[in-house]
Amino acid sequence: MSLILIHPAPDALWADARLEGVLRHALAGREVRTLRRAEELDSLRNQTLLFAVPLGELGINLEYIRMLARLRREPSLLEGCTAGLIVDGAGELYTKSAATELALAVNAARCALIGRPLVEGTGSLANFAVQAHNLGTDLAGAYRAAARELADRLEGETFPRRERPNLLALHASSHHTSNTMALWGQVRPQLEDRFSIREIGLRNGTLSDCSGCPYTMCLHFGERGGCFYGGVMSEEVYPAVREADALLLLCPNYNDALSANLTAFINRLTALFRQTRFYDKAVFAIVVSGYSGGDILARQVISAMNMNKSFYLPPRFALMETANRPGEALALPGIQGRLADFARNIRDTLLL
Ligand SMILES: Cc1cc2nc3c(=O)[nH]c(=O)nc-3n(C[C@H](O)[C@H](O)[C@H](O)COP(=O)(O)O)c2cc1C
């Protein structure tokens, strides 16, 4: 299978030297077509894509920005594609935020992202300290190895389909007044004929946030299928996540962030993640903001669940709506069509 390398030309050529070296190592022996300009992003349907973005010192690459504009303008540009990302910076900041911005745009253009799709090189490469130690190499060696491993996984990845997929919907809202729950209430009946659906409420008081146990202690409890805290997370949520083929997170916007209960759920997933990876499980989200900021929450789900916790991101994984007063979401113009598209997308992703 051939790979398409989308490698926006940097503003200054020296800003690309390190990334060029990493790509040479990662792609050696592979059949690769390289695209360096936004105008070249044509005829990309059903391809395997590796984005490699040199950001330089300031976190800005004008050719990358032109590509971002194209992705946002053309919502079917990457139909049927699967992608991974390498983002290289000259300083300690901006790499992760650029990566989540790109991931959301790529995903909205109907491209899937594999679980853990990002290899990130900060200026110092200090983010590779643990991997370098584990591999017995230096920081640059760990960076090259991670890029190579990403290219290998990208080429080999297939997403499973099922006769009757298990879908786990997680929320932390009141059923009666929540706009987010009202939207889910319309999606659910469009799936019930073919999906086994489980819904779990992570309401106040049922879930303590991660206490940040030392790594070995987290591993110890994780290997026994639990966590230091136990409770609803170990007894109900971990088994449900293990069984699920896909998670659907119901995400009201609280101060431009996921709610505390959902965040606690993601933090507490760490213990389960210590013993298993979630590459074959999808994550979807319904995001509702009162005023603005849905993209911020979608990016939070991408960085936490896809980049960190290894769930794969199906094309157009998130439905993002703006509604404030109770009942407003279901009265939005065109909402029934968007809900039907979202439900169809879940079916198309998971059903045999
Ligand atoms: C604690 C809290 C913080 C909120 N912060 C924001 C915000 O930062 N931006 C925004 O657009 N809406 C914000 N909202 C409004 C909700 O996003 C809005 O009510 C939306 O309909 C989703 O919530 P719901 O599913 O509970 O109805 C906030 C609501 C609450 C309760």
PDBQT file of the ligand as one rigid body, heavy atoms in Angstrom, charges set to zero:
ROOT
HETATM    1  C1  LIG A 401     -21.220  25.360  34.696  1.00  0.00    +0.000 C 
HETATM    2  C2  LIG A 401     -21.577  25.745  33.298  1.00  0.00    +0.000 A 
HETATM    3  C3  LIG A 401     -20.631  26.348  32.487  1.00  0.00    +0.000 A 
HETATM    4  C4  LIG A 401     -20.925  26.696  31.163  1.00  0.00    +0.000 A 
HETATM    5  N1  LIG A 401     -19.959  27.266  30.392  1.00  0.00    +0.000 NA
HETATM    6  C5  LIG A 401     -20.201  27.543  29.101  1.00  0.00    +0.000 A 
HETATM    7  C6  LIG A 401     -19.191  28.087  28.258  1.00  0.00    +0.000 A 
HETATM    8  O1  LIG A 401     -18.077  28.310  28.666  1.00  0.00    +0.000 OA
HETATM    9  N2  LIG A 401     -19.499  28.331  26.966  1.00  0.00    +0.000 N 
HETATM   10  C7  LIG A 401     -20.715  28.066  26.442  1.00  0.00    +0.000 A 
HETATM   11  O2  LIG A 401     -20.918  28.294  25.268  1.00  0.00    +0.000 OA
HETATM   12  N3  LIG A 401     -21.708  27.562  27.219  1.00  0.00    +0.000 NA
HETATM   13  C8  LIG A 401     -21.495  27.280  28.531  1.00  0.00    +0.000 A 
HETATM   14  N4  LIG A 401     -22.474  26.754  29.317  1.00  0.00    +0.000 N 
HETATM   15  C9  LIG A 401     -23.812  26.493  28.729  1.00  0.00    +0.000 C 
HETATM   16  C10 LIG A 401     -24.019  25.047  28.280  1.00  0.00    +0.000 C 
HETATM   17  O3  LIG A 401     -22.990  24.666  27.416  1.00  0.00    +0.000 OA
HETATM   18  C11 LIG A 401     -25.377  24.942  27.613  1.00  0.00    +0.000 C 
HETATM   19  O4  LIG A 401     -26.379  24.963  28.605  1.00  0.00    +0.000 OA
HETATM   20  C12 LIG A 401     -25.614  23.807  26.651  1.00  0.00    +0.000 C 
HETATM   21  O5  LIG A 401     -26.998  23.767  26.310  1.00  0.00    +0.000 OA
HETATM   22  C13 LIG A 401     -25.196  22.416  27.075  1.00  0.00    +0.000 C 
HETATM   23  O6  LIG A 401     -25.598  22.061  28.352  1.00  0.00    +0.000 OA
HETATM   24  P1  LIG A 401     -26.822  21.050  28.672  1.00  0.00    +0.000 P 
HETATM   25  O7  LIG A 401     -26.632  19.797  27.899  1.00  0.00    +0.000 OA
HETATM   26  O8  LIG A 401     -26.711  20.818  30.162  1.00  0.00    +0.000 OA
HETATM   27  O9  LIG A 401     -28.089  21.765  28.287  1.00  0.00    +0.000 OA
HETATM   28  C14 LIG A 401     -22.213  26.430  30.644  1.00  0.00    +0.000 A 
HETATM   29  C15 LIG A 401     -23.185  25.812  31.478  1.00  0.00    +0.000 A 
HETATM   30  C16 LIG A 401     -22.875  25.473  32.784  1.00  0.00    +0.000 A 
HETATM   31  C17 LIG A 401     -23.920  24.794  33.640  1.00  0.00    +0.000 C 
ENDROOT
TORSDOF 0
